Amino acid sequence: MSTIEPTIEQRRIIYQARRGLKELDFYIDPYVKNHYLSADDVEQAAFVRLLSYEDPDLLLFFLGQANPDDVEVGKLIDKMKRLKYA
């Protein structure tokens, strides 16, 4: 299996994905390490939008206590939660 080399933009996004809350890193880190670079353009764009949310809002989304307005971001959060528990 060949390794996908991230573009400069993807490297910036990966760096931006580092959050301050362990609870968020629990979901985001495995996705970044194992799925982000191989995701299609739609999913990568949704991930960029996900990162634009504030940490407290993201925490509510991952805990299922609120939903993002962005449908694609919501789908990605569901996928990230499933991947974590697969």
QUIMOHU-V138531 format. One line per field, one symbol per residue. psi: psi as a letter, one per 20 degrees, with the letter a starting at -180 (. if undefined). burial: b if it has 9 or more other ideal C-beta (glycine too) atoms within 8 Angstrom, else e. Layout:
BEGIN
psi: ???
burial: ???
END
This chain:
BEGIN
psi: pqpppqrgghggggghioriphhghhggghgghihghiqrhghhhhgghgiiqqghggghghijirqqhoghggggggghgghhj.
burial: eeeeeeeeebbebbeebebeeeebbebbbbbbeebbeeeeeebbbbbbbbbebebebbbbbbeeeeebeeebbbbbbebbbebbee
END
